[in-house]
């Protein structure tokens, strides 16, 4: 594993084997996602948060405690009223279809905040939000703390059984950068190239996407990564089970 990968991402890829112990008495994340426990400090059940905060971009930008509840990982975040995700919670949450659906709704809530929408839950295909993507893209470029949030989101999706969505996000952002010059700033590139692209535990997918990213960054001929290539990649993975079986070079 490359030393260039940040320590927190290396720990994630190693499934926190050397840093996180399981505490069976802790179950705040499971109870929150079961719609039984209110998050703190915002005092909302998960279903209430989804309903009340969708499209409330001021809350989603300036409040910070909610992100640890929506996307729990086995790391302590800035909100000390939240709880690091426990191993027994992971097993219970991954096996509950209603909880997995709520995690997906949390992802869609944040995608909307970033100016994106989930068009296909099976492949992870994203598109621009038709009404306001320009405004939301400007906010994402300006408010760099969202880069850290996205790292957490991708880790959490992977841990909770939705890692297939990560490639859809990464390749969408790459196509926006490569074909259209959108979201193409040093800050977003830096987060993407070191953190986001490594937030996949599927080694084959991680290496393939890293190769596509390298080419798009000027590391090989024909490096422009287009929307058409993005759609082809996700559809190809759906049909074959692997990015390496499709015709896009990495």
WOHUPE-V160813 format. One record per residue. RES is the residue in one small letter. SS is DSSP state (helix for helix, strand for strand, loop for the rest). PHI is phi in radians with two decimals (* if undefined). NEAR is the number of other C-alpha atoms within 10 Angstrom. Layout:
res:ss:phi:near
RES:SS:PHI:NEAR
RES:SS:PHI:NEAR
This chain:
res:ss:phi:near
x:loop:*:7
x:loop:-1.15:6
x:loop:-1.18:7
x:loop:-1.27:9
x:loop:-1.28:16
x:loop:-1.00:13
x:helix:-1.01:11
x:helix:-1.12:12
x:helix:-1.29:20
x:helix:-1.05:18
x:helix:-1.09:17
x:helix:-1.08:23
x:helix:-1.11:21
x:loop:-1.53:13
x:loop:1.04:15
x:loop:0.97:15
x:loop:-1.07:10
x:loop:-1.84:8
x:loop:-2.29:11
x:loop:-2.17:15
x:loop:-1.76:11
x:loop:-1.61:13
x:loop:-2.06:12
x:loop:-1.04:10
x:loop:-1.38:8
x:loop:-1.64:15
x:loop:-2.57:16
x:helix:-1.10:21
x:helix:-1.17:26
x:helix:-1.11:21
x:helix:-1.20:17
x:helix:-1.11:19
x:helix:-1.30:24
x:loop:-1.52:17
x:loop:1.15:17
x:loop:-1.97:14
x:loop:-2.14:17
x:loop:-1.48:19
x:loop:-1.24:24
x:loop:-2.19:16
x:loop:-1.65:14
x:loop:-1.44:12
x:loop:1.04:12
x:loop:-2.20:17
x:loop:-1.28:19
x:helix:-1.02:24
x:helix:-1.17:17
x:helix:-1.17:13
x:helix:-1.10:18
x:helix:-1.01:17
x:helix:-1.29:11
x:helix:-1.45:11
x:helix:-1.75:13
x:loop:-1.06:18
x:loop:1.46:14
x:loop:-1.58:11
x:helix:-1.22:16
x:helix:-1.13:10
x:helix:-1.08:12
x:helix:-1.16:17
x:helix:-1.44:14
x:helix:-1.73:8
x:loop:-1.57:12
x:loop:-2.21:15
x:loop:-1.27:19
x:helix:-1.24:20
x:helix:-1.16:20
x:helix:-1.20:27
x:helix:-1.41:24
x:helix:-1.21:25
x:loop:-2.28:22
x:loop:-1.24:27
x:loop:-2.44:26
x:loop:-1.35:22
x:loop:-2.26:18
x:loop:-1.33:14
x:loop:-1.61:17
x:loop:-1.30:11
x:loop:-1.60:15
x:loop:-1.43:12
x:loop:-1.59:14
x:loop:-1.71:20
x:loop:-2.22:19
x:loop:-0.98:20
x:loop:-1.17:26
x:loop:-1.68:23
x:helix:-1.08:18
x:helix:-1.19:15
x:helix:-1.19:20
x:helix:-1.00:19
x:helix:-1.07:14
x:helix:-1.19:12
x:helix:-1.25:22
x:helix:-1.14:16
x:loop:-1.57:13
x:loop:-1.86:12
x:helix:-1.03:10
x:helix:-1.18:13
x:helix:-1.18:19
x:helix:-1.04:18
x:helix:-1.12:13
x:helix:-1.16:18
x:helix:-1.05:25
x:helix:-1.11:16
x:helix:-1.14:18
x:helix:-1.10:21
x:helix:-1.06:21
x:helix:-1.13:19
x:helix:-1.03:23
x:helix:-1.30:21
x:helix:-1.02:20
x:helix:-1.03:19
x:helix:-1.07:25
x:loop:-1.55:23
x:loop:1.54:21
x:strand:-2.28:23
x:strand:-2.46:21
x:strand:-1.57:23
x:strand:-1.56:13
x:strand:-2.59:12
x:loop:-1.19:14
x:loop:-1.28:14
x:loop:-1.73:20
x:loop:1.54:22
x:strand:-1.07:22
x:strand:-1.96:22
x:strand:-2.49:19
x:strand:-1.20:20
x:loop:-1.15:17
x:loop:-1.17:10
x:loop:-1.51:9
x:loop:-2.49:14
x:helix:-1.11:18
x:helix:-1.09:15
x:helix:-1.10:12
x:helix:-1.23:20
x:helix:-1.08:18
x:helix:-1.04:14
x:helix:-1.15:17
x:helix:-1.11:19
x:helix:-1.17:19
x:helix:-1.35:12
x:loop:-1.69:11
x:loop:-1.21:13
x:helix:-1.11:12
x:helix:-1.17:16
x:helix:-1.09:20
x:helix:-1.17:12
x:helix:-1.05:16
x:helix:-1.13:20
x:helix:-0.99:18
x:helix:-1.09:24
x:helix:-1.02:25
x:helix:-1.13:26
x:helix:-1.06:27
x:helix:-1.13:25
x:helix:-1.01:23
x:helix:-1.09:21
x:helix:-1.11:26
x:loop:-1.66:21
x:loop:1.61:16
x:loop:-2.10:20
x:loop:-1.09:19
x:helix:-1.05:19
x:helix:-1.26:23
x:helix:-1.11:24
x:helix:-1.08:24
x:helix:-1.06:23
x:helix:-1.24:21
x:helix:-1.06:22
x:helix:-1.28:26
x:helix:-1.13:23
x:helix:-1.07:22
x:helix:-1.08:27
x:helix:-1.13:23
x:helix:-1.10:18
x:helix:-1.21:21
x:helix:-1.29:20
x:helix:-1.58:13
x:helix:-2.08:14
x:loop:1.23:11
x:loop:-1.59:16
x:loop:1.00:19
x:loop:-1.84:15
x:loop:-2.03:12
x:helix:-1.05:10
x:helix:-1.12:13
x:helix:-1.21:18
x:helix:-1.02:18
x:helix:-1.09:12
x:helix:-1.14:16
x:helix:-1.15:20
x:helix:-1.28:16
x:helix:-1.77:15
x:loop:-1.76:25
x:helix:-1.05:26
x:helix:-1.14:23
x:helix:-1.65:25
x:loop:-1.54:27
x:loop:-2.32:26
x:loop:-1.42:16
x:loop:-1.26:13
x:helix:-1.09:11
x:helix:-1.10:13
x:helix:-1.15:20
x:helix:-1.07:17
x:helix:-1.21:16
x:helix:-1.14:17
x:helix:-1.15:21
x:helix:-1.07:18
x:helix:-1.17:16
x:helix:-1.09:20
x:helix:-1.08:24
x:helix:-1.04:15
x:helix:-1.12:18
x:helix:-1.16:22
x:helix:-1.47:17
x:helix:1.79:11
x:helix:-1.54:12
x:loop:-2.97:13
x:loop:-1.25:8
x:loop:1.07:10
x:loop:-1.40:17
x:loop:-1.09:20
x:loop:-1.85:23
x:loop:-1.77:19
x:helix:-1.03:19
x:helix:-1.07:9
x:helix:-1.18:15
x:helix:-1.04:22
x:helix:-1.12:17
x:helix:-1.09:16
x:helix:-1.09:23
x:helix:-1.21:22
x:helix:-1.16:19
x:helix:-1.10:19
x:helix:-1.11:17
x:helix:-1.05:13
x:helix:-1.38:11
x:helix:-1.83:11
x:loop:1.53:12
x:loop:-2.70:16
x:helix:-1.16:22
x:helix:-1.25:17
x:helix:-1.55:12
x:loop:-1.77:16
x:loop:-1.51:11
x:loop:-1.43:15
x:loop:-1.24:12
x:loop:-2.22:17
